[in-house]
Amino acid sequence: MKNALIENIVRLHTTELGAERIRRNLGLTEDPVEWCRSKILDKNAVIG
């Protein structure tokens, strides 16, 4: 699963409303899609 996720990382997206909700729920000030991409691509990430 992780390989498919990484292979399609550029397809990761959300709506503006979704991005705002993610920012609020996670307390982010940065772009939530880029934040998620960086977490997924982290070499220490455990995705199961």
URNOR-V640861 format. One record per residue. N is the residue number from 1. RES is the residue in one letter. SS is DSSP state (2 for helix, 1 for strand, 0 for the rest). PHI is phi in whole degrees, -180 to 180 (NA if undefined). PSI is psi in whole degrees, -180 to 180 (999 if undefined). Layout:
[[N RES SS PHI PSI] [N RES SS PHI PSI]]
//
This chain:
[[1 M 0 NA -41] [2 K 2 -61 -39] [3 N 2 -62 -44] [4 A 2 -63 -39] [5 L 2 -64 -45] [6 I 2 -67 -40] [7 E 2 -62 -28] [8 N 0 -110 21] [9 I 2 -59 -32] [10 V 2 -69 -17] [11 R 2 -87 -8] [12 L 0 -64 126] [13 H 0 -156 172] [14 T 0 -155 172] [15 T 0 -85 169] [16 E 2 -61 -43] [17 L 2 -65 -41] [18 G 2 -64 -42] [19 A 2 -62 -42] [20 E 2 -65 -41] [21 R 2 -64 -43] [22 I 2 -63 -45] [23 R 2 -57 -48] [24 R 2 -65 -47] [25 N 2 -67 -33] [26 L 2 -100 -4] [27 G 0 68 36] [28 L 0 -90 151] [29 T 0 -112 -14] [30 E 0 -96 177] [31 D 0 -62 119] [32 P 2 -66 -31] [33 V 2 -68 -44] [34 E 2 -65 -37] [35 W 2 -62 -46] [36 C 2 -64 -43] [37 R 2 -59 -44] [38 S 2 -65 -36] [39 K 2 -68 -41] [40 I 2 -66 -40] [41 L 2 -83 -7] [42 D 0 -59 129] [43 K 0 -63 -20] [44 N 0 -96 4] [45 A 0 -66 138] [46 V 0 -113 111] [47 I 0 -119 123] [48 G 0 -139 999]]
//
